Amino acid sequence: KAGNSNLKIMNACDVRPHNQNDRKTKALQRWKILKQALTGSSSAETCASDVSVRRFSSFGLLKTEKISTTPEGNVWFRYTAPGKPGFCMSVRHLPGTMDANTLLGFNNTGNVCVWPAEEVMTNYCFQHLENFSDLAVCELGGGMTCLAGLALALESKAAHVVLSDGNEDSVENLNVILEQKDNQSKFGKTKVSSRLIRWGKDETHQDLHGSFNVVLCADCLFFDDGRADLADLIFDILKPKGRAILFAPHRGSTFQAFSELAKEKFHVEVQDNYSQEVWGLHCKMKSTGSDMYDENIHYPRLIILTKAG
């Protein structure tokens, strides 16, 4: 995903202090999280903090079961979906640690956690599988797993699915996932590949102009200096009349900023209630009044961009 990953760490530790003493306490806790990341603490420890947005991590639309751990510390999981009986995919997660070299490189957020927006986008794809038949699909900024793109490759009749991220470690992990024998046996006639795609000054997509009918993207809108480049990339790689399906939370004004920017190039449609199931879970979480759930940073909104013919 675009941007500097050290900035993302600060974003992932967003807090809303209520008074001066609380502000100091939260700030100290936030810097403690950054210290943990820089010293190689596990992402699970970071996500468990009460000042991290990761205190809410899932709508329960996907379930995981640990299969095995490699000598290098990589963990294989079996993903299933309660709402999609019979669905199963094998996904490798990278070790849950970060160091300074990783943080200061190209954004590595997808190497650390699976975000609710990716889970919700996967569920959305399940509900609209027929809309991907015989089409070329690309997931941008999908991190180490590209769950939605991988699920489409396994369950839809798409002609071609490309899984991508801007981080080399992510792409290497995606290659391993695609080579896993259980996954390979389910791709059928769908051509599936993975590659490095970045947006901004370090563009890596010149050969993909006009290549895709559908682009998928989850939670990539929060960097101020990356939104225009992302819109340009989507426009470049979409075919005429192609669509981009993006999920992201409000995150203050970031979602609206991207939506307004995208109107310069696309027809833009925004939906909040795109799934009765997800909307119901969202309303239930809100009704509890728990500090665990904040609509601003946890509930993914849907934005559909359509390129002119």
BASEDREN-885068 format. One record per residue: residue number from 1; x, y, z of N, C-alpha, C, O in turn. Coordinates in steps of 0.05 Angstrom, whole numbers. Layout:
! BASEDREN-885068
> resi,nxx,nyy,nzz,caxx,cayy,cazz,cxx,cyy,czz,oxx,oyy,ozz
> NUM,X,Y,Z,X,Y,Z,X,Y,Z,X,Y,Z;
...
! end
This chain:
! BASEDREN-885068
> resi,nxx,nyy,nzz,caxx,cayy,cazz,cxx,cyy,czz,oxx,oyy,ozz
> 1,17,-24,0,0,0,0,18,25,0,40,24,10;
> 2,7,46,-11,24,69,-16,30,84,10,15,84,29;
> 3,54,96,10,61,114,32,82,102,50,92,80,45;
> 4,90,117,70,111,108,89,99,92,111,80,101,124;
> 5,109,68,116,97,51,136,101,61,165,85,54,182;
> 6,122,77,169,124,88,196,101,107,203,93,109,226;
> 7,90,120,182,67,137,186,42,120,192,25,127,208;
> 8,41,97,179,18,79,183,17,69,212,-5,65,223;
> 9,40,63,224,41,54,251,28,75,269,12,68,287;
> 10,34,100,265,22,121,281,-8,122,276,-23,126,295;
> 11,-16,119,251,-45,119,245,-58,96,258,-81,99,268;
> 12,-45,73,259,-57,49,271,-60,51,301,-73,34,314;
> 13,-47,71,313,-49,74,342,-65,99,348,-61,112,369;
> 14,-84,106,331,-100,130,334,-116,129,360,-126,108,368;
> 15,-117,152,374,-132,154,399,-149,179,400,-145,197,384;
> 16,-168,179,419,-185,202,422,-185,210,452,-203,202,466;
> 17,-164,225,461,-162,232,489,-185,250,498,-195,266,483;
> 18,-194,247,524,-216,262,534,-207,285,551,-222,305,555;
> 19,-182,284,562,-172,306,578,-142,306,577,-130,288,564;
> 20,-129,326,590,-100,329,587,-85,305,599,-66,295,586;
> 21,-93,295,622,-80,272,634,-84,247,616,-65,232,612;
> 22,-108,244,606,-113,221,588,-97,223,563,-87,203,552;
> 23,-93,248,553,-77,252,529,-49,244,533,-36,231,516;
> 24,-38,250,556,-10,243,562,-8,212,565,11,200,554;
> 25,-27,200,578,-27,171,581,-28,157,554,-13,138,549;
> 26,-47,166,537,-50,154,511,-25,158,494,-17,140,479;
> 27,-13,181,496,11,187,480,34,168,488,48,158,471;
> 28,37,164,514,58,146,524,52,117,514,71,103,506;
> 29,27,109,515,20,82,505,25,80,475,34,59,466;
> 30,20,101,461,24,100,432,53,98,425,61,82,408;
> 31,70,112,439,99,110,434,109,83,443,129,73,432;
> 32,97,71,463,105,44,472,99,24,449,115,6,445;
> 33,77,27,435,71,10,413,92,13,391,101,-7,380;
> 34,99,38,385,120,42,365,146,30,373,160,18,357;
> 35,153,32,399,178,20,409,176,-11,405,196,-23,397;
> 36,153,-22,412,150,-51,409,155,-59,380,167,-80,374;
> 37,144,-43,361,147,-50,333,176,-48,324,186,-66,310;
> 38,190,-27,333,218,-23,325,236,-44,338,258,-49,327;
> 39,229,-55,361,246,-75,374,238,-104,367,249,-123,378;
> 40,218,-107,348,212,-133,339,191,-148,355,189,-172,353;
> 41,174,-133,371,153,-146,385,132,-157,366,130,-147,343;
> 42,116,-176,374,97,-188,357,74,-169,351,67,-153,368;
> 43,62,-172,327,40,-156,320,16,-162,338,-1,-144,342;
> 44,14,-186,348,-8,-192,366,-7,-175,392,-28,-167,402;
> 45,18,-170,402,21,-153,425,12,-125,419,-2,-112,435;
> 46,20,-115,395,13,-88,387,-17,-86,384,-29,-66,393;
> 47,-30,-105,371,-58,-104,365,-75,-106,391,-98,-96,391;
> 48,-64,-118,412,-79,-121,436,-81,-96,453,-97,-94,472;
> 49,-64,-76,447,-64,-51,462,-91,-37,461,-105,-38,441;
> 50,-99,-25,484,-125,-12,485,-124,15,471,-145,28,469;
> 51,-101,24,460,-100,48,444,-97,43,415,-96,61,399;
> 52,-95,18,407,-92,11,379,-120,6,367,-137,-5,380;
> 53,-123,16,341,-148,11,328,-153,-19,324,-176,-27,318;
> 54,-133,-35,327,-135,-64,323,-149,-78,346,-151,-102,347;
> 55,-158,-62,366,-173,-75,388,-198,-87,378,-209,-105,390;
> 56,-209,-77,355,-230,-90,340,-218,-101,314,-206,-85,299;
> 57,-220,-126,309,-205,-137,287,-222,-153,267,-211,-159,245;
> 58,-247,-159,273,-261,-177,254,-291,-175,258,-301,-172,281;
> 59,-306,-178,236,-335,-180,237,-344,-209,238,-367,-215,239;
> 60,-324,-228,238,-331,-256,240,-340,-268,214,-352,-289,213;
> 61,-334,-254,192,-343,-264,165,-324,-286,155,-332,-302,137;
> 62,-300,-286,165,-281,-307,158,-271,-321,183,-268,-307,204;
> 63,-266,-346,182,-256,-361,205,-229,-373,197,-225,-381,174;
> 64,-211,-374,216,-184,-386,211,-178,-409,230,-186,-409,253;
> 65,-164,-428,219,-154,-451,235,-125,-455,228,-117,-459,205;
> 66,-108,-455,249,-80,-458,244,-74,-487,234,-84,-506,246;
> 67,-58,-488,213,-51,-514,202,-23,-523,210,-19,-545,220;
> 68,-4,-505,206,24,-512,212,41,-487,214,33,-465,206;
> 69,65,-491,226,84,-469,228,111,-479,215,120,-500,222;
> 70,122,-463,198,147,-470,185,171,-464,204,168,-449,223;
> 71,194,-476,198,218,-470,215,224,-440,216,236,-431,235;
> 72,217,-426,195,223,-397,194,203,-380,210,206,-356,213;
> 73,182,-394,220,162,-379,236,137,-371,220,119,-359,231;
> 74,136,-377,194,112,-372,178,90,-391,187,96,-414,192;
> 75,66,-381,187,43,-398,197,23,-401,174,14,-381,162;
> 76,16,-426,169,-5,-432,150,-32,-434,164,-34,-447,185;
> 77,-52,-421,152,-79,-421,163,-99,-432,142,-95,-429,118;
> 78,-119,-445,152,-142,-453,134,-164,-433,139,-174,-430,161;
> 79,-171,-418,117,-193,-399,119,-219,-411,109,-220,-424,88;
> 80,-240,-407,124,-267,-415,116,-286,-391,121,-278,-371,133;
> 81,-310,-393,110,-329,-371,113,-356,-383,121,-368,-399,106;
> 82,-367,-376,145,-392,-386,154,-415,-382,134,-433,-398,132;
> 83,-414,-360,119,-435,-355,99,-430,-367,72,-446,-363,54;
> 84,-408,-382,69,-402,-395,43,-394,-424,49,-370,-430,48;
> 85,-414,-441,53,-408,-469,59,-391,-482,37,-396,-478,14;
> 86,-371,-497,46,-353,-511,27,-329,-495,19,-310,-506,8;
> 87,-329,-469,25,-306,-452,17,-282,-458,36,-286,-460,61;
> 88,-259,-461,25,-234,-465,41,-210,-456,24,-207,-464,1;
> 89,-192,-441,37,-167,-434,23,-145,-434,44,-149,-429,67;
> 90,-121,-441,34,-97,-443,51,-81,-417,47,-74,-410,25;
> 91,-75,-404,70,-62,-378,69,-38,-378,88,-41,-386,111;
> 92,-15,-369,78,9,-367,96,11,-338,106,10,-319,91;
> 93,14,-336,133,20,-310,145,49,-308,152,61,-328,161;
> 94,61,-285,147,88,-281,155,91,-278,185,71,-272,198;
> 95,115,-282,196,119,-279,225,109,-252,234,113,-232,221;
> 96,96,-251,258,83,-227,268,102,-208,282,96,-200,304;
> 97,125,-202,269,143,-183,281,151,-162,260,149,-167,236;
> 98,159,-139,269,168,-117,252,195,-107,262,200,-108,286;
> 99,211,-97,244,236,-84,253,238,-57,239,222,-51,221;
> 100,259,-42,245,262,-15,234,265,-16,204,254,1,190;
> 101,280,-35,194,284,-37,165,258,-41,150,253,-29,129;
> 102,240,-58,161,215,-63,149,197,-39,150,184,-31,131;
> 103,196,-26,174,179,-3,177,186,20,159,169,35,149;
> 104,212,24,154,221,47,139,222,42,109,229,60,94;
> 105,214,19,101,213,13,73,185,20,62,171,35,74;
> 106,178,8,38,152,13,27,131,3,46,136,-17,60;
> 107,108,15,47,88,9,67,83,-21,70,79,-35,50;
> 108,84,-31,95,83,-60,99,59,-68,116,58,-89,128;
> 109,38,-51,117,15,-56,134,3,-84,130,-3,-97,149;
> 110,1,-92,105,-12,-117,99,5,-141,108,-5,-163,109;
> 111,30,-136,115,47,-157,126,42,-162,155,52,-182,166;
> 112,27,-145,168,24,-146,197,-3,-156,206,-5,-174,222;
> 113,-25,-145,195,-51,-152,204,-70,-154,179,-65,-141,159;
> 114,-91,-170,182,-113,-170,162,-134,-151,173,-144,-154,195;
> 115,-140,-131,157,-158,-109,166,-187,-116,160,-193,-131,141;
> 116,-206,-105,175,-235,-111,171,-244,-105,142,-261,-119,132;
> 117,-232,-84,130,-241,-77,102,-235,-100,83,-251,-105,65;
> 118,-212,-114,87,-206,-137,69,-225,-160,74,-234,-173,55;
> 119,-232,-164,99,-252,-185,106,-279,-179,93,-291,-197,81;
> 120,-288,-154,96,-313,-146,85,-313,-147,55,-333,-155,42;
> 121,-291,-139,42,-289,-140,13,-291,-169,3,-303,-175,-18;
> 122,-278,-187,17,-280,-216,10,-309,-225,11,-318,-239,-7;
> 123,-323,-218,32,-351,-226,35,-368,-214,13,-386,-227,3;
> 124,-362,-189,5,-376,-176,-17,-372,-192,-43,-391,-195,-58;
> 125,-348,-200,-48,-342,-216,-72,-358,-242,-72,-368,-250,-93;
> 126,-360,-255,-49,-376,-280,-47,-405,-274,-56,-417,-291,-69;
> 127,-415,-252,-48,-443,-245,-53,-448,-237,-82,-471,-235,-91;
> 128,-427,-232,-97,-430,-222,-125,-411,-238,-144,-401,-226,-163;
> 129,-408,-263,-140,-389,-279,-156,-396,-278,-186,-378,-278,-203;
> 130,-422,-277,-192,-429,-277,-220,-420,-252,-235,-417,-252,-260;
> 131,-414,-231,-220,-406,-206,-233,-376,-206,-242,-367,-187,-254;
> 132,-362,-228,-235,-334,-229,-242,-328,-250,-264,-306,-254,-273;
> 133,-349,-264,-273,-345,-285,-293,-333,-275,-319,-342,-255,-330;
> 134,-312,-288,-328,-298,-283,-353,-284,-255,-353,-277,-245,-375;
> 135,-280,-243,-330,-267,-217,-329,-239,-219,-318,-231,-238,-305;
> 136,-223,-198,-324,-196,-195,-313,-198,-177,-288,-208,-155,-289;
> 137,-187,-187,-266,-190,-174,-240,-162,-170,-228,-145,-188,-230;
> 138,-158,-147,-215,-133,-142,-201,-139,-131,-173,-155,-112,-170;
> 139,-127,-143,-153,-128,-131,-126,-103,-115,-121,-81,-125,-124;
> 140,-107,-90,-114,-85,-72,-108,-80,-70,-77,-100,-70,-62;
> 141,-55,-68,-69,-49,-64,-41,-60,-85,-23,-69,-79,-1;
> 142,-60,-110,-31,-73,-132,-16,-56,-143,6,-65,-163,19;
> 143,-32,-133,10,-16,-142,32,-5,-170,28,-2,-179,5;
> 144,0,-184,49,12,-211,48,-7,-233,40,1,-255,34;
> 145,-34,-227,39,-53,-248,34,-72,-243,10,-80,-262,-3;
> 146,-78,-218,4,-98,-212,-18,-122,-230,-15,-129,-244,-34;
> 147,-135,-230,8,-156,-249,13,-179,-248,-7,-188,-269,-17;
> 148,-188,-224,-14,-210,-221,-33,-202,-232,-61,-218,-247,-73;
> 149,-179,-224,-70,-170,-234,-97,-166,-264,-97,-173,-277,-117;
> 150,-154,-274,-76,-150,-303,-74,-176,-318,-73,-180,-338,-87;
> 151,-195,-308,-58,-222,-321,-56,-236,-321,-83,-248,-340,-91;
> 152,-233,-299,-98,-245,-297,-125,-232,-318,-143,-246,-331,-159;
> 153,-205,-320,-142,-191,-339,-159,-201,-368,-153,-201,-384,-171;
> 154,-208,-373,-129,-217,-400,-121,-246,-405,-127,-254,-427,-134;
> 155,-263,-385,-124,-292,-389,-124,-306,-378,-149,-328,-388,-156;
> 156,-295,-359,-163,-309,-347,-186,-300,-360,-211,-283,-378,-211;
> 157,-312,-351,-233,-303,-360,-260,-289,-337,-274,-292,-334,-299;
> 158,-274,-322,-259,-259,-300,-271,-239,-311,-291,-229,-333,-287;
> 159,-233,-296,-312,-214,-305,-332,-186,-303,-321,-169,-321,-326;
> 160,-180,-281,-307,-153,-276,-298,-154,-260,-272,-169,-240,-270;
> 161,-140,-268,-251,-138,-253,-226,-109,-248,-220,-93,-266,-219;
> 162,-103,-222,-215,-76,-214,-208,-77,-204,-179,-92,-186,-172;
> 163,-60,-216,-162,-57,-208,-134,-32,-190,-132,-11,-197,-143;
> 164,-35,-167,-118,-12,-149,-118,-9,-134,-92,-28,-131,-77;
> 165,16,-125,-88,22,-107,-65,47,-91,-73,60,-98,-92;
> 166,53,-70,-58,77,-54,-63,100,-62,-46,121,-49,-47;
> 167,97,-83,-30,119,-93,-13,129,-119,-23,114,-138,-28;
> 168,155,-121,-26,167,-146,-37,162,-170,-20,157,-192,-31;
> 169,162,-168,6,157,-190,24,128,-201,19,124,-225,19;
> 170,110,-182,16,82,-190,11,80,-206,-15,67,-227,-16;
> 171,93,-196,-36,91,-209,-62,103,-237,-61,93,-256,-73;
> 172,126,-239,-48,138,-265,-45,120,-284,-30,118,-308,-37;
> 173,106,-274,-10,87,-292,5,64,-300,-13,54,-322,-11;
> 174,54,-281,-29,32,-287,-47,40,-309,-67,24,-326,-74;
> 175,65,-308,-77,75,-329,-95,73,-357,-82,65,-376,-94;
> 176,81,-358,-56,81,-383,-41,52,-393,-38,47,-417,-41;
> 177,34,-375,-32,6,-382,-28,-6,-393,-54,-20,-413,-54;
> 178,1,-381,-77,-10,-390,-102,2,-417,-110,-11,-432,-125;
> 179,25,-423,-101,38,-449,-108,28,-472,-89,34,-495,-95;
> 180,14,-465,-68,4,-486,-50,-15,-505,-64,-33,-495,-78;
> 181,-11,-530,-62,-24,-550,-79,-54,-550,-76,-69,-553,-96;
> 182,-65,-547,-51,-94,-546,-48,-106,-523,-62,-128,-525,-73;
> 183,-93,-500,-60,-103,-476,-75,-102,-480,-105,-121,-475,-119;
> 184,-79,-490,-114,-76,-494,-143,-97,-512,-155,-106,-508,-178;
> 185,-105,-532,-140,-124,-552,-150,-152,-540,-154,-169,-552,-167;
> 186,-157,-516,-142,-184,-504,-143,-186,-480,-162,-207,-469,-165;
> 187,-164,-472,-175,-165,-449,-192,-180,-454,-218,-189,-436,-231;
> 188,-182,-480,-226,-196,-486,-250,-184,-473,-275,-160,-474,-279;
> 189,-201,-460,-291,-192,-447,-315,-183,-418,-310,-174,-404,-329;
> 190,-186,-409,-286,-178,-381,-279,-147,-379,-278,-134,-394,-264;
> 191,-136,-361,-294,-107,-355,-293,-102,-337,-269,-115,-316,-265;
> 192,-83,-346,-252,-78,-331,-227,-48,-324,-225,-31,-342,-230;
> 193,-42,-300,-218,-14,-292,-216,-11,-270,-194,-31,-259,-185;
> 194,13,-265,-187,19,-243,-167,42,-227,-177,59,-236,-192;
> 195,43,-201,-169,64,-184,-177,65,-159,-160,47,-153,-145;
> 196,88,-145,-162,92,-120,-148,79,-97,-164,85,-93,-188;
> 197,61,-82,-151,49,-58,-163,50,-36,-142,39,-39,-120;
> 198,63,-14,-149,64,9,-132,52,33,-147,51,34,-171;
> 199,43,52,-131,34,77,-144,50,100,-132,60,99,-110;
> 200,51,122,-147,67,145,-139,92,147,-156,92,139,-180;
> 201,114,157,-145,138,161,-160,150,135,-170,163,134,-191;
> 202,147,114,-154,158,88,-162,137,70,-175,131,49,-165;
> 203,127,79,-197,106,65,-211,117,39,-223,139,37,-233;
> 204,100,18,-222,108,-8,-232,86,-21,-249,82,-45,-248;
> 205,71,-4,-263,48,-15,-277,45,-7,-306,24,-9,-318;
> 206,67,3,-317,65,14,-344,55,-7,-364,43,0,-384;
> 207,61,-32,-359,53,-53,-378,24,-62,-374,15,-80,-388;
> 208,10,-50,-354,-17,-60,-347,-39,-40,-356,-62,-45,-350;
> 209,-32,-20,-371,-52,0,-378,-75,-13,-394,-70,-27,-413;
> 210,-99,-7,-385,-123,-18,-399,-126,-48,-397,-137,-60,-415;
> 211,-116,-60,-376,-116,-90,-374,-139,-102,-359,-144,-126,-363;
> 212,-153,-88,-342,-171,-101,-323,-200,-90,-325,-204,-66,-329;
> 213,-219,-108,-322,-247,-101,-320,-255,-92,-292,-272,-75,-289;
> 214,-241,-104,-272,-248,-97,-245,-222,-95,-229,-203,-111,-231;
> 215,-221,-74,-212,-199,-70,-193,-211,-71,-165,-232,-59,-159;
> 216,-198,-86,-147,-206,-88,-119,-185,-74,-101,-161,-75,-107;
> 217,-194,-61,-80,-175,-47,-63,-188,-43,-35,-210,-34,-34;
> 218,-174,-50,-14,-184,-48,13,-166,-31,31,-142,-36,33;
> 219,-178,-10,43,-164,6,64,-138,17,54,-117,14,67;
> 220,-138,31,32,-114,44,21,-117,74,17,-102,85,1;
> 221,-135,86,31,-142,114,24,-132,135,44,-136,158,41;
> 222,-118,126,65,-113,144,88,-88,162,84,-86,181,99;
> 223,-70,155,66,-46,172,62,-52,196,44,-61,193,22;
> 224,-49,220,55,-55,244,40,-40,246,14,-51,254,-7;
> 225,-15,237,14,2,240,-10,0,216,-29,14,215,-48;
> 226,-18,198,-23,-21,174,-40,-48,172,-55,-50,156,-73;
> 227,-67,188,-47,-94,184,-58,-96,191,-88,-108,177,-103;
> 228,-83,213,-96,-84,221,-124,-70,200,-141,-79,194,-163;
> 229,-47,190,-131,-32,170,-146,-48,144,-149,-47,131,-169;
> 230,-63,137,-128,-79,113,-129,-101,116,-149,-107,98,-165;
> 231,-115,139,-149,-136,144,-169,-124,143,-198,-137,132,-216;
> 232,-101,154,-201,-88,153,-228,-82,124,-236,-86,116,-259;
> 233,-71,108,-217,-65,81,-223,-90,65,-231,-90,50,-251;
> 234,-111,68,-215,-136,54,-222,-146,61,-249,-154,44,-265;
> 235,-145,87,-255,-154,96,-282,-137,84,-304,-147,75,-324;
> 236,-111,83,-300,-93,73,-320,-97,43,-326,-98,35,-349;
> 237,-101,27,-305,-102,-2,-310,-130,-13,-316,-133,-35,-325;
> 238,-151,4,-312,-178,-5,-319,-183,-3,-349,-172,16,-362;
> 239,-198,-21,-360,-208,-19,-387,-230,2,-388,-242,9,-367;
> 240,-237,12,-412,-261,29,-414,-285,15,-403,-290,-9,-408;
> 241,-301,29,-387,-325,19,-374,-318,0,-351,-336,-13,-339;
> 242,-292,-2,-344,-284,-19,-321,-293,-6,-295,-298,18,-293;
> 243,-293,-23,-273,-302,-14,-247,-280,-20,-226,-266,-40,-227;
> 244,-278,-2,-207,-261,-7,-183,-279,-9,-159,-297,8,-155;
> 245,-275,-29,-143,-290,-34,-119,-271,-30,-95,-253,-46,-91;
> 246,-276,-9,-80,-259,-3,-57,-274,-2,-31,-297,8,-30;
> 247,-262,-13,-10,-273,-12,16,-254,2,35,-230,-4,35;
> 248,-264,21,50,-247,35,70,-265,49,90,-287,58,83;
> 249,-256,52,115,-271,67,134,-268,97,130,-252,106,113;
> 250,-284,113,145,-283,142,143,-254,152,148,-243,167,132;
> 251,-242,143,170,-216,153,179,-215,184,177,-199,195,162;
> 252,-233,197,192,-234,226,191,-245,235,164,-267,226,156;
> 253,-230,251,150,-239,261,124,-227,247,101,-230,255,78;
> 254,-212,225,106,-196,213,85,-213,199,63,-207,201,39;
> 255,-234,186,72,-252,173,52,-265,194,34,-266,191,10;
> 256,-276,215,46,-289,236,31,-269,250,12,-276,257,-10;
> 257,-245,254,22,-225,267,5,-219,250,-20,-217,262,-42;
> 258,-217,224,-17,-212,207,-41,-237,207,-59,-234,208,-83;
> 259,-261,206,-47,-285,206,-63,-287,231,-81,-294,229,-104;
> 260,-281,254,-69,-283,279,-84,-261,280,-106,-267,289,-128;
> 261,-238,270,-100,-216,270,-119,-223,251,-142,-217,257,-166;
> 262,-235,228,-136,-241,208,-157,-262,218,-177,-263,209,-199;
> 263,-279,237,-168,-300,247,-186,-288,261,-210,-302,265,-230;
> 264,-263,269,-209,-250,281,-232,-245,262,-254,-241,270,-277;
> 265,-244,236,-248,-238,215,-268,-260,195,-273,-261,183,-294;
> 266,-277,190,-252,-296,168,-253,-324,177,-246,-328,199,-234;
> 267,-343,160,-253,-370,162,-240,-367,149,-213,-357,126,-211;
> 268,-375,162,-192,-370,153,-164,-397,146,-151,-415,162,-151;
> 269,-398,122,-139,-421,114,-123,-411,105,-96,-393,88,-94;
> 270,-423,116,-75,-416,109,-47,-439,95,-34,-462,104,-35;
> 271,-433,73,-20,-454,58,-6,-445,52,23,-422,44,27;
> 272,-463,56,41,-458,48,69,-471,21,75,-458,4,88;
> 273,-495,17,66,-509,-8,71,-508,-25,45,-528,-26,30;
> 274,-486,-38,41,-482,-55,18,-487,-84,23,-486,-100,4;
> 275,-491,-91,48,-496,-119,55,-513,-119,81,-505,-107,101;
> 276,-536,-132,80,-553,-134,104,-538,-147,127,-541,-139,150;
> 277,-522,-167,121,-507,-181,142,-487,-163,155,-486,-161,180;
> 278,-471,-149,139,-450,-132,151,-462,-108,165,-453,-100,186;
> 279,-483,-97,153,-497,-74,165,-509,-82,192,-507,-66,211;
> 280,-520,-106,194,-531,-115,219,-510,-118,240,-514,-111,263;
> 281,-487,-129,233,-464,-132,252,-454,-105,261,-448,-101,284;
> 282,-453,-86,242,-444,-59,248,-463,-46,268,-454,-34,288;
> 283,-489,-48,263,-509,-36,281,-508,-49,309,-511,-35,329;
> 284,-503,-74,309,-501,-89,335,-477,-79,351,-479,-75,375;
> 285,-455,-76,337,-431,-66,351,-435,-37,361,-426,-31,383;
> 286,-448,-21,346,-453,7,354,-471,8,379,-467,24,397;
> 287,-491,-10,379,-510,-10,401,-499,-18,428,-510,-12,449;
> 288,-476,-32,427,-464,-41,452,-451,-17,467,-447,-19,491;
> 289,-444,4,452,-430,27,464,-402,20,474,-391,35,490;
> 290,-390,-1,463,-364,-9,472,-342,8,459,-345,17,436;
> 291,-321,14,475,-298,28,464,-282,12,444,-265,22,431;
> 292,-288,-14,443,-274,-32,425,-280,-24,395,-263,-29,378;
> 293,-304,-13,391,-312,-9,363,-317,21,358,-332,34,372;
> 294,-304,31,337,-307,59,329,-314,60,300,-297,53,283;
> 295,-338,68,293,-347,68,265,-328,83,247,-324,75,224;
> 296,-316,104,257,-298,121,241,-274,106,230,-264,111,208;
> 297,-264,86,245,-240,72,237,-244,42,232,-226,28,223;
> 298,-268,32,239,-273,3,236,-294,-5,216,-292,-28,206;
> 299,-313,12,209,-334,4,190,-326,12,162,-325,35,156;
> 300,-322,-8,144,-314,-2,117,-338,8,101,-359,-5,101;
> 301,-335,30,87,-354,40,68,-346,30,40,-323,24,35;
> 302,-365,29,22,-360,19,-5,-361,43,-24,-379,59,-23;
> 303,-341,44,-41,-340,64,-62,-335,49,-89,-315,34,-91;
> 304,-352,54,-108,-350,41,-134,-343,63,-155,-358,82,-158;
> 305,-320,59,-168,-312,78,-189,-316,65,-216,-307,43,-221;
> 306,-329,80,-234,-334,69,-261,-320,87,-282,-325,111,-282;
> 307,-303,75,-298,-289,90,-319,-307,93,-344,-321,74,-351;
> 308,-306,116,-356,-323,121,-380,-315,102,-402,-292,93,-404;
> 309,-333,97,-420,-328,79,-443,-313,93,-465,-307,81,-486;
! end
